[in-house]
Amino acid sequence: MNDSDLIKGSIAGEPKMQEALYRKYAPKMYAVCLRYAGNNDDAQDLLQEGFIKVFRNLDKFRHEGSFEGWMRRVFVNTSIEQYRKKVHMNSISDQEERGIEDASVSVLDQLAERDIVQLVQELSPGYRAVFNLYVIEGYSHKEIGELLSISEGTSKSQLARAKAILQKKVAGFLGEQRKQANK
């Protein structure tokens, strides 16, 4: 069944079509939610909240782009809204922003995707949100600033700090794996 049929049936309120749409996209949208959530329970909550919004707003999908892309945007926005409710980001002074260097995370290539997701989930909510929006979703610092109600400079600073933290976590993670492999 194609997306157009699923959308039409879901708008008409057909439970089987809504269930089929959910089953088709839930795994992909859960992955989006998990990137922003701190744990599986929060990701499940975001998934449910996101699908409620999708079903309530299906009639607003204009069929101009990909349906999956439209849904992803709904889930990212839902995650950001939840983030705003739970966490108020602290502003970072301009002096601190100038002192932070961009950290390379090239060692991430050596890790499995699940390991990377786990390490990203360990970041503070602010760092995790900026990292996901910039690195995974492809937003600019200006867009991130508008979405999270922070300055563009703070977005850059948060990303640099997130990368630096991840770099340290990855080094520690790889060190532990090497120790276990040598036993």
C-alpha positions in Angstrom: 0.0 0.0 0.0 1.4 3.4 -0.9 1.6 6.5 1.2 -1.1 8.3 -0.6 -3.6 5.5 0.2 -2.5 5.4 3.8 -2.8 9.1 4.1 -6.3 9.2 2.5 -7.5 6.3 4.7 -6.1 7.8 7.8 -7.7 11.2 7.1 -11.0 9.3 6.7 -10.5 7.8 10.1 -10.0 4.2 9.0 -8.3 2.4 11.9 -6.6 -0.2 9.7 -5.0 2.5 7.5 -3.9 4.5 10.6 -2.3 1.3 12.0 -0.6 0.5 8.7 0.8 4.0 8.6 2.0 3.7 12.2 3.6 0.3 11.6 5.4 1.6 8.4 6.9 4.7 10.0 7.2 4.0 13.7 10.6 2.4 13.6 12.1 5.3 11.6 10.4 8.0 13.7 11.4 6.2 16.9 15.0 6.5 15.8 14.5 10.2 15.4 12.9 10.5 18.9 15.7 8.4 20.5 18.3 10.9 19.2 16.6 13.7 21.1 15.4 11.8 24.2 17.6 10.8 27.1 16.2 7.3 27.3 13.8 4.8 25.8 10.8 5.8 27.9 11.1 9.5 26.8 11.6 8.4 23.2 8.4 6.3 23.4 6.5 9.4 24.8 7.9 11.5 21.9 6.8 8.8 19.4 3.3 8.8 20.7 3.0 12.6 20.9 4.5 12.9 17.4 2.0 10.4 15.9 -0.9 12.2 17.6 0.3 15.4 15.8 0.8 13.6 12.5 -2.7 12.1 12.6 -4.3 15.4 13.6 -2.5 17.3 10.8 -2.4 14.8 8.0 -4.8 17.0 6.0 -2.2 19.7 6.1 0.4 17.5 4.2 0.6 19.1 0.7 2.1 16.2 -1.2 4.8 18.5 -2.5 7.7 16.7 -0.9 8.3 13.3 0.7 5.8 12.2 3.3 8.6 10.7 5.4 10.4 14.1 5.4 7.2 15.9 6.5 6.8 13.4 9.3 10.4 13.7 10.3 9.9 17.4 10.6 6.9 16.9 12.9 8.9 14.6 15.1 11.9 16.9 15.3 9.6 19.8 16.2 7.8 17.7 18.8 11.1 16.8 20.3 12.2 20.4 20.4 8.9 21.5 22.0 9.4 18.8 24.7 13.0 20.0 25.2 11.8 23.6 25.7 9.3 22.4 28.3 11.8 20.4 30.3 15.1 22.4 30.0 16.0 26.0 30.0 19.4 26.4 28.4 22.0 28.5 30.2 23.5 31.3 28.1 27.2 31.1 27.5 29.1 34.3 27.6 30.9 35.6 24.5 34.2 35.2 26.3 33.6 31.5 26.9 32.5 31.1 23.3 35.7 32.5 21.9 37.8 30.1 24.0 36.3 26.9 22.7 37.9 25.1 19.8 36.0 22.8 17.5 36.8 19.2 18.3 37.2 16.5 15.7 35.1 13.4 16.1 36.7 11.4 13.3 37.1 8.4 15.6 33.3 8.0 15.5 33.9 6.1 12.3 35.2 3.2 14.4 32.1 2.8 16.4 28.9 0.9 15.7 25.8 3.2 15.2 24.2 1.9 18.5 27.4 2.9 20.4 27.3 6.4 18.9 23.6 6.8 19.7 24.3 5.7 23.3 27.1 8.2 23.7 25.0 11.0 22.2 22.2 10.2 24.6 24.6 10.7 27.5 25.1 14.4 26.5 23.2 17.0 28.5 19.8 17.8 26.9 21.1 21.1 25.5 24.2 19.7 23.9 22.3 16.7 22.6 19.6 18.9 21.0 22.1 21.1 19.2 24.3 18.2 18.2 21.3 16.3 16.7 19.9 19.3 14.9 23.2 20.3 13.4 24.9 17.0 12.7 22.0 14.6 12.1 19.2 16.9 10.8 21.4 19.4 9.0 20.0 22.6 10.5 22.2 25.7 10.4 23.3 27.4 13.6 20.9 30.3 12.8 18.0 27.9 12.5 18.9 26.1 15.7 19.1 29.4 17.5 15.6 30.2 16.4 14.2 26.8 17.2 15.7 26.6 20.7 15.5 30.3 21.5 19.3 30.7 21.9 21.8 32.8 20.0 23.7 31.6 17.0 26.9 31.8 18.9 25.5 29.7 21.7 24.5 27.1 19.2 28.1 27.0 17.8 29.5 26.9 21.4 27.1 24.1 22.4 28.0 22.1 19.3 31.8 22.5 20.0 31.3 21.4 23.6 29.2 18.5 22.6 31.9 17.3 20.1 34.6 17.7 22.7 32.6 15.7 25.2 31.9 13.0 22.6 35.5 12.9 21.6 36.5 12.2 25.2 33.7 9.6 25.6 34.7 7.9 22.4 38.3 7.7 23.4 37.3 6.2 26.8 34.9 3.8 25.1 37.5 2.6 22.6 40.1 2.2 25.3 37.7 0.0 27.3 37.0 -2.1 24.2 40.7 -2.6 23.6 41.3 -3.6 27.2 38.5 -6.2 27.0 39.8 -7.5 23.6 43.3 -8.0 25.1 42.0 -10.1 28.0 
